[in-house]
Amino acid sequence: MKFVKFFFVGIFFGIILTKSEAVSWYRIYEMFKFQSFHMYGIIGSAVLMSVCGIFLIKKFKLKSIAGRAIVVPSKEKSFTRYILGGTIFGLGWALAGACPGPMFILLGAGIYPILIVILAAMAGTFVYGLIRHKLPH
């Protein structure tokens, strides 16, 4: 029963992404072809909100709901891994027309072909788990 609140937050998140058209394949297609600002506005506002949130957490030393201190890890110095990971993520996003969050929203909306993408993402995660120890971290 303690996970019910997360279920409802997920439903709310799904409604917000659906209403903002962030799960629309056409909007994602427009973004990758640099034809529309719509998705860049959504992503940019999320980044701005995150920056403000992290600033407030650090400034006021806010604690989690459980009462523990929120620790923001220091930045990694390896820029290459972020470029490589971001490129792989972006290619998958462009190919599938959805990133991980919207994949499940599309499934909930009755777009059943997205199951292929979800299964492929799970297979990729499984393979990563198998080879993780061989990758530079």
N, C-alpha and C positions, 0 to 999 in steps of 0.2 A: 504493500500500500504506500510505502514511502516514495515510490517512483511515479506516482500519479501526477504530482506537480510537474515533473519533467515531460510527461506525456502531453499535458495541456500547454506547456510552453512550446513544445514541438508543433502542436496543432496551430497555435498562434503564429509561430514563425512561418509555417507553411502558408497560412492565409496571407500574411504580409508579403511573402515572396511571390505568391500567385497574383495578388492584386497589383503589385508593382511591376508585374510582367518579367520578373527576373528569371522565371523558369521557362520563358518563351524561347523556343529554338530560334524563331525569327529575330528576336531582340539580340540573342547571342551572336547570330550570323551577322547582323548589322554591326555589332561591336567589333568583331574580328575583321570586318572589311572597312572599318573606320568610317561608317556611313551615318552613325547616330551617336549622340552624346548620352543617351538614356542609361545604358549600363555603366558607363564611366561615372555618371552622376551618382548612381546607387553605390558603386564600389568606393568612389571618392568620399561620399558622405559616411560610409562605414569606417573607412580609414580615419577620417577626421574625428568621428565619435570615439574610436579606439584610442587615438592619441590623447584626446581630452580625458578619457576615463583613466588611462595609465597615469597621466599627470596628476589627477585628483587622488588616485590611490597612493602615489608616492608622496604628494604634498601633505595629505592629512593622515598618512599611515593607517589607511583603512584596513579593516579585518574582514575575513570571510564570514559567511553565515554561521559557520561552526566556531567562530571566535579566534581562528588562527590568523597569524600575520600573512598578508599577501606578499609573496616574494616575486619580484620581476627579475628573471635571470639576465645576466649581462649578455651583451651581443657577442656573437661568434665572430671571429676574424676571417673565417673562410668564406669568401664571397662566391667562389666557383661553385660550391655545392648548392647555394641558393639559386644561381643562374641555371644550373643543370636541372635541379628539382622543379623550378618554376617553368622551365621549358617543357619538361615531360608532362607536368600538370596541365599547362596551357594547350599542348598538343592533344591530350586526352579530352580536355574540355571542348576544344574546337571540333574534334572528331565526333564526340558523343552529343554535343550540344547541351551538356549539363555537367555541373561539377557535383561533388558528393551530396551536399544538402538537397539541392533540387531533384536529384535522382529519385529520392524517396517521396518527395512531394509529387513528382510526376506519376509515380506508381500509385500513390493515394488518389490522384485525380483520374485514374483509370487508363493511363497511357502504358499499356502492358508491354510493348516492345522494349521499354526501358529496363526490363528484367535482364535482357542480354547485357546491357551496360553494367548493371549492378553485379551480375555474376562475373563479368570480366574484371571489374574493380576489386571484387573479393579475391579472385584468382591472382591478380597483381599484388595485392596485399599479402597473400599467402607466400608468393614467390619472394617478395621482399623479406619476409620473416625468415625464409630459408637461407637467403644470401646476405642478410644484414651484417653478420659478423665479418664478412669479407670486404665490405664497403668501407671507405674512409668516413669516419664520423668525427 
